[in-house]
Amino acid sequence: MTQSICILGGGISGLTAGAFLAQHGCRVTVLEKAVTVGGSAGSYARRDRRFPAGATIAFGLEEDGLLTGLFGRLGNKVPAELLEHPMDIVLPDRTVSICRDRLRWQAELARAFPERGAEVLAFWKELSRIGETVFSVTSTGVSLPVRRLYDLGYLPAYGVKHPLRLLPLARRALWTVGDLLKAHGLETYQPFRRFLDAQLMDAAQTDCRHAALLPSSLALDIYRRGSYFVHGGIGQLSELLAARIRELGGEVLTATPVTSLNRENSSWRVVTRKRSDLYDAVVNSTGVSFGIGTSHAEDGEFSWGAFRIDAVLDEAFRHDHLDSRPLPFALQIMPEAGHPVYEAGGHGPVYVTFLPSVDADNEPVAGEVMMTCSIHTETDGWERRPKEAYQAKKQALTDAMLDAIEDVLPIRRYVQRTDAGTPATYERYIGKTAVGGFPLTVRNAILRPKSVSSSLPDFYLAGEQSFPGPGTLSSALSGYHTARAILGGRIGPSFSGYR
Ligand SMILES: Cc1cc2nc3c(=O)[nH]c(=O)nc-3n(C[C@H](O)[C@H](O)[C@H](O)COP(=O)(O)OP(=O)(O)OC[C@H]3O[C@@H](n4cnc5c(N)ncnc54)[C@H](O)[C@@H]3O)c2cc1C
């Protein structure tokens, strides 16, 4: 009999799970709260402009990339542009240009960190060697924690083929990035530490002291594998998956928040304002709890919130700044200690992108440039009441972030409008104040990774809170792992072939 599966949440993880399940004959229904799919890797319309909801850069889209492999198996090809110069990390005393080409990157490290150039290069070489092995291991389809044989994917075969490659991973399994710095005598070299901290806040939701070395090595060096701008915005990834589910006979319903769940005999009743239906199994990819055991959010683990500014700049900004010296795709600006940005509730770097302006229907708008900015913030203290205090806090962080950007690049005189979004805005839009999953500490990533299986019968999880963790690529991988757990391993584990 055909298995009916209800996926709660139409972010990239839920849609990936749904597409694999539909491809393997399940009757799939995706219920999404927002009016568009994609969640944090989607978009929303604000005053007739469409802004990214969170993610802007995609990873894993190279020829042998993990996302290419996943999408390829679903019959989709992603229209994306490779970024040769994805980002500049602007530190108080220096700027580091992230580039894809490995030799140019080594030269950049030597230029940016001249005081300790040789050690920094040696550190990076070891980091990228570890990252390569982590990539190969991930390509085997292994899913942690291992509960069933199929969770191992092709790892046993990989271990037999390359026994020596796994040894360095095993030796460093409990290391943090800080431990590798120490091994290279770099633990007190602040400029390099600050640079790594800035990168890790986005990639691992924590800093050198706590970020687990194995996943962080892949995340820090992933720009050499390739980072991508998806044409039409990163939300296109979710749109493609939703279209695939519909093509395969499934349903994807937007503007349909799930309000409750109940176990009835051996089925799950899923209730929304408009429907109440029974399903054989449920996948919760929302990151929100619907009762005991239904979400990793119940574990009491810390998660960051995000604060963002969506701005429209006058076209003159392009003429004056972008045409003469093209900027990288993104700027990650780390204000110095004591900057008002921290007092106003920001944490870590201000992340800025300049994008072509598009209207609510994703059609180009001439005569302006879109600027999106985001920063980590704690979720507490952003409740909407009292209204005046909320507005004042929002304005203070907006002003401090714009000042931090202005110190690097004059933008203020081009600004036509700004709209800010707080954790309370995220809650209204995607149902939660905490975004970006849990920090990739050794505990979360290695010792107690969070499973896609749950203790409830026929109930599964997917998304940035589950293994392998935060980011669009990892969330999509978790969705694939969820589909495999439901299908009892009936889908092969290889994405693009492990090496
Ligand atoms: C500001 C910011 C910038 C980022 N930048 C990047 C980047 O550049 N590159 C990158 O790779 N990653 C980035 N990320 C991380 C990445 O976007 C996320 O890790 C990933 O998109 C999470 O996907 P998900 O499916 O797990 O969860 P989500 O995207 O959160 O999806 C969950 C879905 O569930 C829905 N939902 C919630 N409650 C209900 C309900 N009751 N009923 C039905 N549906 C519900 C939500 O509306 C949402 O669509 C960024 C994140 C943020 C916040």
The ligand as an ORCA input file, in Angstrom:
! r2SCAN-3c Opt
* xyz 0 1
  C      20.299     35.466      8.085
  C      20.687     34.090      7.589
  C      21.657     33.978      6.617
  C      22.028     32.708      6.147
  N      22.960     32.622      5.150
  C      23.245     31.413      4.616
  C      24.046     31.317      3.431
  O      24.452     32.341      2.835
  N      24.311     30.072      2.946
  C      23.818     28.931      3.536
  O      24.088     27.829      3.054
  N      23.028     29.010      4.631
  C      22.708     30.209      5.172
  N      21.845     30.294      6.223
  C      21.335     29.052      6.852
  C      20.256     28.365      6.021
  O      19.403     29.306      5.428
  C      19.445     27.423      6.905
  O      20.298     26.627      7.702
  C      18.543     26.488      6.105
  O      17.867     27.196      5.091
  C      17.554     25.810      7.058
  O      16.659     25.021      6.328
  P      15.585     24.138      7.108
  O      14.763     23.456      6.090
  O      16.243     23.305      8.129
  O      14.710     25.159      7.981
  P      13.845     26.437      7.607
  O      14.407     27.138      6.447
  O      13.685     27.192      8.878
  O      12.448     25.818      7.187
  C      11.465     25.475      8.103
  C      10.119     25.797      7.477
  O       9.081     25.407      8.376
  C       8.039     26.348      8.279
  N       7.200     26.298      9.483
  C       7.470     26.740     10.734
  N       6.423     26.513     11.545
  C       5.477     25.897     10.797
  C       4.170     25.396     11.055
  N       3.597     25.494     12.252
  N       3.482     24.809     10.041
  C       4.034     24.698      8.794
  N       5.260     25.181      8.485
  C       5.971     25.762      9.479
  C       8.763     27.678      8.123
  O       7.926     28.679      7.589
  C       9.924     27.284      7.209
  O       9.607     27.474      5.850
  C      21.426     31.540      6.693
  C      20.440     31.651      7.668
  C      20.043     32.915      8.102
  C      18.948     33.018      9.129
*
